[in-house]
Amino acid sequence: MSPQPDARAALPIRHALALGLLHGPAELLPVSSSAHVTLVPWLLGWPYPELDPELRKAFEVAVHAGTAAALLIALRHEVRDAAHGLDRRRVTLIVGSFIPPAIVGYVLERPIERRLGTPATIAAGLLVGSAAMAIADLVGPTGRSREDATATDAVLLGLGQAAALMPGASRNGMTLAAARLRGFDREDANALSRHVALPVIVGATLLKGTRLARRGLPPGTGAAFAVGTAAAFVSTLSSARLIRQVERDRSLLPYAAYRAALGAVVIGRLRRDRRTCEHRGR
């Protein structure tokens, strides 16, 4: 077995900075931040994919923390309005959409981490999610507003978030697809996606951050983790307003096409690598 590369060499600050900057907009758009944080280093030949899985998981918790903090600031007006107008319907929406991913994450977190998260499975998640988004946007009815959301809508949005635990599926993409299939207009589907995602993002970050704090950072990674977290915070905060304006009435088809193209690039790379290995083995 080849030794793991030194953490300081395998996670240089410039790579942590680039991944943090990438994470913000990738989390806000329905393209899967987890897919991009894994695939970009793999496609560019960075040593990040060869890091110990626990170290990679710890770094991803750190950048998620930066993104979650920025979202709380960027969406503070929406959070404040929701808190002031908190009623039974909104509580049902929050709780109903939170429970499915919480249960699935608690039961299947380790199996998902062990068996998924490879380039091949991420490509599958990208393609399946792309198809779901395209179909939902093309055939989904319209006319419903976010204020019409029911307990059934909450559970279906939660199931979308649970499905997004598969790397590449995208929490934003799956909740948008669920909302569009339920007849919500695009702007309202985007608002619902943000509202149900924030508690899950914050909750998961707090839980995993607590675990990380107990274990402590791997030696030599403090600076890279700090830079990655700060970069994710800045990129999320700086792109949140622009992305919300762009997404207001935007079809999901361009995002679905981008995801499908990225999945195809990954599959093509995997096939080339396999042919290369077969050729060397002759």
C-alpha positions as CSV (number, residue, x, y, z in Angstrom):
1,M,0.0,0.0,0.0
2,S,1.4,3.4,-1.0
3,P,1.8,5.9,1.9
4,Q,-0.6,8.8,2.2
5,P,1.0,12.1,1.0
6,D,1.9,14.6,3.7
7,A,-1.1,16.7,4.5
8,R,0.7,20.0,4.0
9,A,2.0,18.9,0.6
10,A,-1.4,17.4,-0.5
11,L,-3.5,20.3,0.6
12,P,-1.6,23.4,-0.4
13,I,-3.1,26.7,0.5
14,R,-3.6,27.7,-3.2
15,H,-5.8,24.6,-3.7
16,A,-7.7,25.2,-0.5
17,L,-8.3,28.8,-1.7
18,A,-9.6,27.6,-5.1
19,L,-11.9,25.0,-3.6
20,G,-13.3,27.4,-1.1
21,L,-14.0,30.0,-3.8
22,L,-15.7,27.3,-5.9
23,H,-17.8,26.0,-3.1
24,G,-19.9,29.1,-2.6
25,P,-21.5,29.5,-6.0
26,A,-21.6,25.7,-6.4
27,E,-23.7,25.5,-3.2
28,L,-26.1,28.2,-4.4
29,L,-26.6,26.8,-7.9
30,P,-28.2,23.5,-8.5
31,V,-25.0,21.9,-9.7
32,S,-23.8,20.0,-6.6
33,S,-21.0,21.6,-4.5
34,S,-19.8,18.2,-3.3
35,A,-19.4,17.0,-6.9
36,H,-17.3,20.0,-7.8
37,V,-15.1,19.9,-4.7
38,T,-14.3,16.3,-5.6
39,L,-14.2,16.4,-9.4
40,V,-12.3,19.6,-10.1
41,P,-9.1,18.4,-8.2
42,W,-9.5,15.0,-9.8
43,L,-9.8,16.4,-13.4
44,L,-6.9,18.8,-12.8
45,G,-4.6,16.2,-11.4
46,W,-4.3,17.7,-7.9
47,P,-3.2,15.5,-5.0
48,Y,-6.5,16.3,-3.1
49,P,-8.3,13.0,-4.2
50,E,-5.4,11.0,-2.7
51,L,-5.8,12.5,0.7
52,D,-7.0,10.4,3.6
53,P,-10.8,10.3,3.4
54,E,-11.1,11.7,6.9
55,L,-9.0,14.7,6.0
56,R,-11.0,15.4,2.9
57,K,-14.2,15.1,4.9
58,A,-12.9,17.5,7.5
59,F,-12.0,20.0,4.9
60,E,-15.4,19.8,3.3
61,V,-17.0,20.3,6.7
62,A,-14.8,23.5,7.1
63,V,-15.9,24.9,3.7
64,H,-19.5,24.1,4.5
65,A,-19.2,26.0,7.7
66,G,-18.0,29.1,5.7
67,T,-20.9,28.7,3.3
68,A,-23.5,28.2,6.1
69,A,-22.3,31.4,7.9
70,A,-22.4,33.4,4.7
71,L,-25.9,32.1,4.0
72,L,-27.2,33.2,7.4
73,I,-26.0,36.7,6.6
74,A,-27.1,36.8,3.0
75,L,-30.5,35.4,3.8
76,R,-30.9,37.3,7.1
77,H,-33.9,39.3,5.9
78,E,-35.7,36.1,4.7
79,V,-34.8,34.4,8.0
80,R,-36.1,37.4,10.0
81,D,-39.3,37.6,8.1
82,A,-39.8,33.9,8.5
83,A,-39.2,34.1,12.2
84,H,-41.6,37.0,12.6
85,G,-44.3,35.3,10.5
86,L,-43.7,31.9,12.0
87,D,-47.0,30.0,12.1
88,R,-48.2,26.4,11.9
89,R,-47.8,26.2,8.1
90,R,-44.1,27.4,8.2
91,V,-43.3,25.1,11.1
92,T,-44.8,22.2,9.2
93,L,-42.7,23.2,6.2
94,I,-39.4,23.4,8.2
95,V,-40.0,20.2,10.2
96,G,-41.4,18.1,7.4
97,S,-38.6,19.0,5.0
98,F,-35.9,18.5,7.8
99,I,-36.9,15.0,9.0
100,P,-36.3,12.9,5.9
101,P,-32.7,14.0,5.3
102,A,-32.0,13.9,9.0
103,I,-33.2,10.2,9.2
104,V,-31.5,9.1,6.0
105,G,-28.3,10.9,7.0
106,Y,-28.2,9.4,10.4
107,V,-28.8,5.9,9.2
108,L,-26.8,5.9,6.0
109,E,-24.1,8.5,6.5
110,R,-21.2,6.0,6.8
111,P,-22.4,3.6,4.0
112,I,-22.8,6.7,1.7
113,E,-19.3,7.9,2.5
114,R,-17.8,4.4,2.0
115,R,-19.5,3.4,-1.2
116,L,-20.3,6.7,-3.0
117,G,-18.3,9.8,-3.7
118,T,-16.1,8.3,-6.4
119,P,-16.0,10.0,-9.8
120,A,-18.1,7.3,-11.3
121,T,-20.9,7.5,-8.7
122,I,-20.8,11.3,-8.8
123,A,-21.2,11.2,-12.5
124,A,-24.2,9.0,-12.0
125,G,-25.6,11.5,-9.5
126,L,-25.1,14.4,-11.9
127,L,-26.8,12.6,-14.7
128,V,-29.8,11.3,-12.7
129,G,-30.2,14.7,-11.1
130,S,-30.0,16.4,-14.5
131,A,-32.8,14.2,-15.8
132,A,-35.0,14.9,-12.8
133,M,-34.5,18.6,-13.1
134,A,-35.2,18.7,-16.8
135,I,-38.3,16.6,-16.6
136,A,-39.6,18.6,-13.6
137,D,-39.1,21.9,-15.4
138,L,-40.6,20.7,-18.6
139,V,-43.7,18.9,-17.4
140,G,-44.3,20.5,-14.0
141,P,-47.5,22.6,-13.7
142,T,-47.3,26.3,-12.6
143,G,-49.5,28.7,-10.6
144,R,-48.6,27.8,-7.0
145,S,-46.8,30.3,-4.7
146,R,-44.6,29.5,-1.7
147,E,-47.5,30.4,0.6
148,D,-49.5,27.5,-0.7
149,A,-46.9,24.9,0.6
150,T,-48.6,22.1,2.5
151,A,-47.4,19.2,4.7
152,T,-47.2,17.0,1.6
153,D,-45.0,19.5,-0.1
154,A,-42.8,19.7,2.9
155,V,-42.3,15.9,3.0
156,L,-41.6,15.8,-0.7
157,L,-39.0,18.6,-0.4
158,G,-37.5,16.7,2.4
159,L,-37.3,13.5,0.3
160,G,-35.5,15.6,-2.3
161,Q,-33.0,16.7,0.2
162,A,-32.6,13.1,1.4
163,A,-31.9,12.0,-2.3
164,A,-29.3,14.7,-2.5
165,L,-27.2,12.9,0.1
166,M,-26.0,11.0,-3.0
167,P,-22.9,13.0,-4.1
168,G,-23.6,14.7,-7.4
169,A,-27.4,14.9,-7.0
170,S,-27.4,18.4,-5.4
171,R,-29.7,19.5,-2.6
172,N,-30.7,22.6,-4.5
173,G,-31.3,20.7,-7.7
174,M,-33.5,18.0,-6.0
175,T,-35.6,20.4,-4.0
176,L,-36.1,22.6,-7.1
177,A,-37.2,19.5,-9.1
178,A,-39.6,18.5,-6.3
179,A,-41.0,22.0,-6.0
180,R,-41.5,22.3,-9.8
181,L,-43.2,18.9,-10.0
182,R,-45.6,20.2,-7.3
183,G,-46.6,23.1,-9.4
184,F,-44.7,26.0,-7.8
185,D,-43.6,28.8,-10.1
186,R,-39.8,29.1,-10.6
187,E,-39.3,32.0,-8.4
188,D,-41.3,30.4,-5.6
189,A,-39.6,27.1,-6.1
190,N,-36.2,28.8,-5.6
191,A,-37.4,30.5,-2.4
192,L,-38.7,27.2,-1.1
193,S,-35.5,25.5,-2.0
194,R,-33.5,28.1,0.0
195,H,-35.8,28.0,3.0
196,V,-35.8,24.3,3.5
197,A,-32.1,23.9,2.7
198,L,-30.8,26.4,5.3
199,P,-31.8,24.4,8.4
200,V,-30.3,21.2,6.9
201,I,-27.1,22.9,5.9
202,V,-26.7,24.6,9.3
203,G,-27.7,21.4,11.2
204,A,-25.3,19.2,9.3
205,T,-22.5,21.7,9.6
206,L,-23.0,22.0,13.4
207,L,-23.1,18.2,13.9
208,K,-20.1,17.5,11.7
209,G,-18.2,20.5,13.0
210,T,-18.7,19.2,16.6
211,R,-17.2,15.9,15.6
212,L,-14.3,17.6,13.9
213,A,-13.7,19.8,17.0
214,R,-13.5,16.7,19.1
215,R,-10.9,15.0,16.8
216,G,-9.0,18.2,16.1
217,L,-7.5,19.3,12.8
218,P,-4.8,17.1,11.3
219,P,-1.3,18.4,11.9
220,G,-0.2,21.1,9.4
221,T,-3.6,21.8,7.9
222,G,-4.7,24.7,10.0
223,A,-3.8,27.4,7.6
224,A,-5.3,25.6,4.6
225,F,-8.5,24.9,6.5
226,A,-8.7,28.6,7.5
227,V,-8.1,29.8,4.0
228,G,-10.7,27.4,2.5
229,T,-13.3,28.4,5.1
230,A,-12.8,32.1,4.6
231,A,-12.8,31.7,0.8
232,A,-16.1,29.8,0.9
233,F,-17.6,32.5,3.2
234,V,-16.5,35.3,0.8
235,S,-17.6,33.5,-2.4
236,T,-21.0,32.6,-1.0
237,L,-21.6,36.1,0.4
238,S,-20.4,37.9,-2.8
239,S,-22.4,35.7,-5.2
240,A,-25.6,35.2,-3.2
241,R,-27.4,38.4,-4.4
242,L,-26.3,38.0,-8.0
243,I,-27.3,34.3,-8.2
244,R,-30.7,35.1,-6.6
245,Q,-31.4,37.7,-9.3
246,V,-30.3,35.5,-12.1
247,E,-32.3,32.5,-10.8
248,R,-35.6,34.4,-10.3
249,D,-37.4,33.1,-13.4
250,R,-34.6,30.9,-14.9
251,S,-35.4,27.6,-16.5
252,L,-33.6,24.6,-14.9
253,L,-32.7,23.3,-18.4
254,P,-29.3,25.2,-18.6
255,Y,-28.2,23.8,-15.3
256,A,-29.4,20.3,-16.3
257,A,-27.4,20.6,-19.5
258,Y,-24.3,21.7,-17.6
259,R,-24.6,18.8,-15.2
260,A,-25.0,16.3,-18.0
261,A,-22.0,17.8,-19.8
262,L,-19.9,17.5,-16.6
263,G,-21.0,13.9,-16.1
264,A,-20.1,13.1,-19.7
265,V,-16.6,14.6,-19.2
266,V,-16.1,12.4,-16.1
267,I,-17.3,9.3,-17.9
268,G,-15.0,10.1,-20.8
269,R,-12.0,10.5,-18.5
270,L,-12.8,7.3,-16.7
271,R,-13.0,5.4,-20.0
272,R,-9.6,6.9,-21.2
273,D,-8.0,5.9,-17.9
274,R,-9.4,2.4,-18.2
275,R,-8.1,2.0,-21.8
276,T,-4.7,3.3,-20.6
277,C,-4.5,0.8,-17.8
278,E,-5.6,-2.0,-20.2
279,H,-2.9,-1.0,-22.7
280,R,-0.2,-0.9,-20.0
281,G,-1.3,-4.3,-18.8
282,R,-0.7,-6.0,-22.2
